[in-house]
């Protein structure tokens, strides 16, 4: 499958789950990006990612990155910017996230849970976007294609169906998840604000729900294999246009109501 995205990509939380599969499928696609930056907070323990990087040493660059730590975000963005040189960054995928406590009832949830989840799931993507803005703008300016796309310059925020306020009643009883749900609602608003702000620079910003996926976070009951979710999301990413900016879509491209 052709990757359908631009020549440089940064994926956060790339050591396992959906992030690792995103990097794997991008690297092993028929028309892969030239550079895939794989952000992870403990590279020395990321054995699968290390193996992937060893198979594609010029393409898959492992970057130490803890998205909940502003200094780590700055340092990682410096590494990425130096490696990119004048080329610019085509795609940032804000994938890293935490979900705790489980099931996250009101009685179980404390201030520290709320703050930690918000810091990782919302502040992290905001800081990465801010730090990488010059690289995203550069990529957009260098592309003569009109309109918006993931080939040109884009930010994809990995959100979730259970961030939908309209659909909350459908899943709340099974999964209260106060910190996670509220953080992803904030991520959706960040997506919408950035899409308004950055369209003038030629940068697309869209949120995607990966489905209920067989990862550590999704758990063993999840119906969707990680490969299928990621194949679907990459297909959606490659087809995004201006009309999708500031929206929440699922891994098949269906629109999800806020
Ligand atoms: P996993 O729990 O399997 O993986 C989470 C990833 O995020 C890991 O790589 C983890 O790294 C990383 N991460 C967590 N905190 C940080 C941090 N502070 N800095 C850097 N990396 C961090 O989750 P999934 O792969 O399932 O989820 C990926 C995305 O998909 C998330 O945004 C999630 O909310 C979303 N999603 C997942 C669903 C599912 O069913 N799985 C459903 C809907 C949305 P480490 O190993 O260091 O902890």
Boltz pocket constraint, residues with backbone or C-beta under 6 A from the ligand:
constraints:
  - pocket:
      binder: B
      contacts: [[A, 12], [A, 13], [A, 14], [A, 15], [A, 16], [A, 17], [A, 18], [A, 19], [A, 39], [A, 40], [A, 41], [A, 42], [A, 65], [A, 66], [A, 67], [A, 68], [A, 69], [A, 94], [A, 95], [A, 96], [A, 97], [A, 98], [A, 120], [A, 158], [A, 159], [A, 160], [A, 161], [A, 209], [A, 210], [A, 211], [A, 212], [A, 213], [A, 214], [A, 215], [A, 216], [A, 217], [A, 218], [A, 219], [A, 222]]
      max_distance: 6.0
